[in-house]
Amino acid sequence: MLNVLNIYASLNGQTRKVSREIERACAEQGCTVTSLDVAGQEHPYDLLAPNLTFIGSGVYTWLPGKPMLQWIDRQLKHAREHELIKPGSPRLPGRFACAYCTYAGPHTGEAEAIPALKYMEQLFDHLGIPVVAEWTIPGAFIPKKMRFMNVLGRLGDISDRPNAHDLSEIREKVRGLVLSLEAAMAGLK
């Protein structure tokens, strides 16, 4: 049974939908799950404790949202102060991460989401925690003045995304990831 940390930042609710689906899917697999909305979280979190950490945010000009950026900065400061980041970032056995983001990509599609994923992943890579999966999920623009872009971008009409199909895919991805990591960890014993 994995100990899972589910970290997210959601300005308009799209990433929160995905985060809740991740939490449910992990619980269904028998994992112990702690979910953390980083908005307003001032204190560092022990990222070395969980077996699997999910980290997710919406994408805003190719990067995670401001609450996630600020939270990552605080985590990095804490890690440096406590010498948790070592040269060569030696891998920690039994620790894994998965980064995901919701994005609209009106101009260049999924390519707009990749920098946000890589940004969030670097926190874990520096701590020696391998990132074993990264997921992008289309998410509609919610602010009224931006909704027109829900139908004009490369992705077609994303007005209802993430939808039930997207969330079902997330459930299956979580299930597969948890099962594969449990098998890998059993092999380490």
C-alpha positions as CSV (number, residue, x, y, z in Angstrom):
1,M,0.0,0.0,0.0
2,L,1.4,3.3,-1.1
3,N,1.5,6.5,1.0
4,V,0.4,9.2,-1.5
5,L,0.7,13.0,-1.4
6,N,-1.6,14.8,-3.8
7,I,-0.4,18.4,-4.2
8,Y,-2.3,20.9,-6.4
9,A,-3.0,24.5,-7.2
10,S,-6.3,25.4,-9.0
11,L,-7.2,29.0,-9.8
12,N,-10.5,28.2,-11.6
13,G,-11.4,24.7,-10.5
14,Q,-10.2,22.7,-13.5
15,T,-7.1,21.3,-11.8
16,R,-9.1,20.7,-8.6
17,K,-11.4,18.3,-10.6
18,V,-8.4,16.3,-11.7
19,S,-6.9,16.3,-8.2
20,R,-10.1,15.0,-6.7
21,E,-10.2,12.2,-9.2
22,I,-6.6,11.3,-8.4
23,E,-7.5,11.2,-4.7
24,R,-10.5,8.9,-5.3
25,A,-8.5,6.6,-7.6
26,C,-5.7,6.3,-5.1
27,A,-8.1,5.6,-2.2
28,E,-9.8,2.9,-4.4
29,Q,-6.4,1.2,-4.8
30,G,-6.0,1.1,-1.0
31,C,-3.5,3.9,-0.8
32,T,-3.3,6.4,2.1
33,V,-3.8,9.8,0.5
34,T,-3.2,13.3,1.7
35,S,-4.4,16.1,-0.6
36,L,-2.9,19.6,-0.3
37,D,-4.1,22.7,-2.0
38,V,-1.0,24.9,-2.0
39,A,-2.9,28.2,-2.0
40,G,-2.1,29.8,1.3
41,Q,0.2,27.0,2.5
42,E,3.2,28.8,4.0
43,H,5.0,25.8,5.6
44,P,7.2,23.4,3.7
45,Y,5.9,19.8,3.4
46,D,8.1,16.7,3.8
47,L,8.3,15.6,0.2
48,L,10.6,12.7,1.2
49,A,8.0,10.9,3.2
50,P,5.4,9.8,0.6
51,N,6.0,6.9,-1.7
52,L,4.2,8.7,-4.5
53,T,3.6,12.4,-4.9
54,F,1.3,13.9,-7.5
55,I,1.8,17.6,-8.3
56,G,-0.6,19.5,-10.5
57,S,-1.4,23.0,-11.6
58,G,-3.1,24.9,-14.4
59,V,-0.9,26.5,-17.0
60,Y,-0.6,30.3,-17.2
61,T,1.8,31.6,-19.9
62,W,3.6,28.2,-20.1
63,L,4.2,27.9,-16.3
64,P,2.3,26.7,-13.3
65,G,0.0,29.3,-11.6
66,K,1.4,31.8,-9.1
67,P,0.4,29.8,-5.9
68,M,2.3,26.8,-7.2
69,L,5.3,28.8,-8.2
70,Q,5.4,30.4,-4.7
71,W,5.0,27.0,-3.0
72,I,7.8,25.5,-5.1
73,D,10.1,28.4,-4.2
74,R,9.4,27.8,-0.5
75,Q,10.0,24.1,-0.9
76,L,13.3,24.7,-2.6
77,K,14.4,27.2,0.0
78,H,13.6,24.7,2.8
79,A,15.4,21.9,0.9
80,R,18.6,24.0,0.4
81,E,18.6,25.1,4.1
82,H,18.3,21.5,5.2
83,E,20.8,20.2,2.6
84,L,18.3,17.9,1.0
85,I,19.6,18.7,-2.5
86,K,22.8,16.9,-3.2
87,P,25.2,17.1,-6.2
88,G,24.1,14.5,-8.7
89,S,20.7,14.2,-7.1
90,P,21.1,10.6,-6.0
91,R,17.8,8.6,-6.4
92,L,15.8,7.8,-3.3
93,P,14.5,4.2,-3.4
94,G,10.7,3.8,-3.1
95,R,10.0,7.5,-3.9
96,F,8.3,8.6,-7.1
97,A,6.5,11.6,-8.5
98,C,3.9,12.3,-11.2
99,A,3.3,15.8,-12.6
100,Y,0.1,16.9,-14.3
101,C,-1.5,20.1,-15.6
102,T,-4.7,21.3,-17.0
103,Y,-4.2,23.6,-20.0
104,A,-6.2,25.2,-22.8
105,G,-3.4,25.7,-25.3
106,P,-5.3,28.0,-27.6
107,H,-2.3,28.9,-29.7
108,T,0.0,25.8,-29.9
109,G,-2.0,23.1,-28.1
110,E,-0.3,20.7,-25.7
111,A,3.1,22.3,-26.4
112,E,2.0,25.2,-24.1
113,A,1.7,22.8,-21.2
114,I,5.1,21.1,-21.4
115,P,7.1,23.9,-19.8
116,A,4.8,23.9,-16.7
117,L,5.2,20.2,-16.3
118,K,9.0,20.4,-16.5
119,Y,9.1,23.3,-14.1
120,M,7.2,21.3,-11.4
121,E,9.2,18.2,-12.1
122,Q,12.5,19.9,-11.3
123,L,11.6,20.1,-7.6
124,F,11.4,16.3,-7.4
125,D,14.4,15.6,-9.7
126,H,16.6,17.9,-7.5
127,L,15.4,15.9,-4.4
128,G,16.4,12.6,-6.0
129,I,12.7,11.6,-6.6
130,P,12.2,10.3,-10.1
131,V,9.3,11.6,-12.1
132,V,7.7,8.5,-13.5
133,A,4.7,10.0,-15.3
134,E,3.5,13.4,-16.6
135,W,0.0,14.0,-17.8
136,T,-1.7,16.9,-19.6
137,I,-5.4,17.4,-19.4
138,P,-7.3,20.0,-21.5
139,G,-9.2,22.4,-19.3
140,A,-11.6,25.1,-20.4
141,F,-11.1,28.8,-19.9
142,I,-13.4,29.8,-17.0
143,P,-13.2,33.6,-16.9
144,K,-15.9,35.1,-19.0
145,K,-13.6,37.4,-21.0
146,M,-11.5,34.4,-22.1
147,R,-14.2,31.8,-22.9
148,F,-14.2,32.6,-26.6
149,M,-10.9,30.8,-26.8
150,N,-12.5,27.6,-25.7
151,V,-13.6,27.1,-29.3
152,L,-10.9,28.8,-31.4
153,G,-7.7,26.9,-30.4
154,R,-5.9,23.9,-31.8
155,L,-7.8,21.5,-29.5
156,G,-11.2,22.3,-31.0
157,D,-14.1,22.9,-28.6
158,I,-12.9,22.4,-25.0
159,S,-15.8,24.2,-23.3
160,D,-16.6,21.2,-21.1
161,R,-13.1,19.9,-20.3
162,P,-12.0,18.2,-18.3
163,N,-15.1,16.1,-18.9
164,A,-16.2,12.6,-17.7
165,H,-14.0,10.9,-20.4
166,D,-10.9,12.9,-19.3
167,L,-11.5,12.0,-15.6
168,S,-12.1,8.4,-16.5
169,E,-8.7,8.4,-18.2
170,I,-7.1,9.9,-15.2
171,R,-8.6,7.1,-13.0
172,E,-7.2,4.5,-15.3
173,K,-3.7,6.2,-15.4
174,V,-3.7,6.4,-11.6
175,R,-4.7,2.8,-11.3
176,G,-2.0,1.6,-13.7
177,L,0.7,3.8,-12.0
178,V,-0.2,2.6,-8.5
179,L,-0.2,-1.0,-9.5
180,S,3.1,-0.8,-11.4
181,L,4.8,1.1,-8.5
182,E,3.5,-1.4,-5.9
183,A,4.9,-4.2,-8.1
184,A,8.3,-2.5,-8.4
185,M,8.5,-1.8,-4.7
186,A,7.6,-5.4,-3.9
187,G,10.5,-6.4,-6.1
188,L,12.9,-4.3,-4.0
189,K,12.1,-6.2,-0.8
